[in-house]
Amino acid sequence: MLSLRKSKLGFTLIELMVVVAIIGVLALLGLRLYTGQQQKAKNAIVKANAGTIQTLLQAELADATFSLVNDMLTATPSLFAKSGIHVPDGGLQTVNGTTIGEVEVTISGGDVFVVNGFSFSPDDEYVYGDTPLTARK
């Protein structure tokens, strides 16, 4: 007698293609989330570095060894060297920052120093945005 029932020994090609498509979509979602987390982690490092530099500036200003703001600006590179901060995508930061991941110190009227870091996020220029850290005498 002939049996009309087929025996099912494996998966059909369509079933395998559906499984591969689902795995591909999940992998893309995970990769996108992972990339976002890397940027957030790098920005957190830059924020911590900015906080370190701000604390060092505030300590130097409290010592009152500098008479003029210009004297402080010339001493800023040595503060970067003393701090030992690392840029997330590079080595030690030893000068005032100008590129992504570095900390920048500027003067904002009088003897107020503004400390901020350059962001890794394409949407933001600075990690602290419009409210940077300050150090004043």
C-alpha positions in Angstrom: 0.0 0.0 0.0 1.0 3.4 -0.8 1.1 5.9 2.1 -0.2 9.4 1.3 1.6 10.9 4.4 4.9 12.4 3.9 7.5 11.9 6.6 8.9 15.2 7.9 12.6 14.7 8.4 13.8 18.3 8.3 12.9 22.0 7.9 11.7 23.6 4.7 13.7 26.3 3.0 11.1 28.9 3.9 11.2 28.0 7.6 15.0 28.4 7.6 14.8 31.7 5.8 12.3 33.1 8.4 14.5 32.1 11.3 17.6 33.7 9.6 15.6 36.9 9.0 14.5 37.1 12.6 18.0 36.5 13.9 19.3 39.2 11.5 16.7 41.8 12.8 17.6 41.0 16.4 21.3 41.3 15.6 20.8 44.7 14.0 18.8 46.0 17.0 21.4 44.8 19.4 24.2 46.4 17.4 22.4 49.7 17.3 21.9 49.7 21.1 25.5 48.7 21.6 26.8 51.6 19.6 24.7 54.0 21.5 26.0 52.7 24.8 29.6 53.1 23.6 29.0 56.8 23.0 27.3 57.2 26.3 30.3 55.6 28.1 32.8 57.7 26.3 30.8 60.9 27.1 30.8 59.8 30.8 34.6 59.6 30.7 34.8 63.1 29.2 32.4 64.4 31.9 34.6 62.8 34.6 37.7 64.3 33.1 36.1 67.8 32.9 35.2 67.4 36.6 38.8 66.5 37.5 40.1 69.6 35.6 37.5 71.8 37.3 38.5 70.6 40.7 42.2 71.2 40.0 41.4 74.7 38.7 39.3 75.5 41.7 42.2 74.3 44.0 44.7 76.4 42.2 42.5 79.4 42.4 41.9 78.9 46.1 45.7 78.8 46.6 45.7 82.4 45.2 49.2 81.9 43.8 48.1 83.4 40.5 47.7 87.1 40.3 46.1 87.4 36.9 43.8 85.3 34.8 46.5 85.2 32.1 48.9 83.6 34.5 46.3 80.9 35.2 45.8 80.3 31.5 49.5 79.8 30.9 49.5 77.3 33.8 46.5 75.3 32.4 48.6 72.9 30.3 50.5 71.9 33.4 47.2 71.2 35.1 46.3 68.8 32.3 49.7 67.1 32.6 49.3 66.8 36.4 45.7 65.5 36.2 46.7 62.4 34.2 43.4 62.3 32.4 43.1 60.1 29.3 41.0 60.8 26.2 38.7 57.8 25.5 40.1 57.3 22.0 43.7 58.3 22.7 46.4 58.8 25.2 47.0 61.4 27.9 45.6 64.9 27.4 48.4 67.4 28.1 47.1 70.6 26.5 43.8 72.5 26.3 41.3 70.4 24.4 40.4 71.1 20.7 39.1 67.7 19.5 36.4 65.1 20.3 36.9 63.6 23.7 39.1 66.3 25.1 38.4 68.8 27.9 38.5 72.5 27.1 39.0 75.4 29.5 38.0 79.0 28.5 37.6 82.3 30.3 34.1 83.7 30.7 34.4 87.3 31.9 36.5 88.3 34.9 38.2 85.4 36.6 35.6 82.7 35.8 36.9 79.6 34.1 34.5 77.5 32.0 35.3 73.8 31.7 33.6 71.5 29.2 34.4 68.5 27.1 33.9 67.8 23.4 31.2 65.2 23.0 31.3 61.9 21.0 27.6 62.3 20.1 27.0 63.8 16.7 24.1 65.8 18.0 25.9 67.6 20.8 29.1 69.7 20.6 29.8 69.6 24.4 29.1 67.0 27.1 27.6 69.6 29.4 25.7 71.5 26.7 24.7 75.0 27.8 25.5 74.6 31.5 29.3 73.9 31.7 31.3 73.5 34.9 32.8 76.7 36.3 35.8 77.5 38.5 36.1 81.0 40.1 38.2 82.7 42.7 
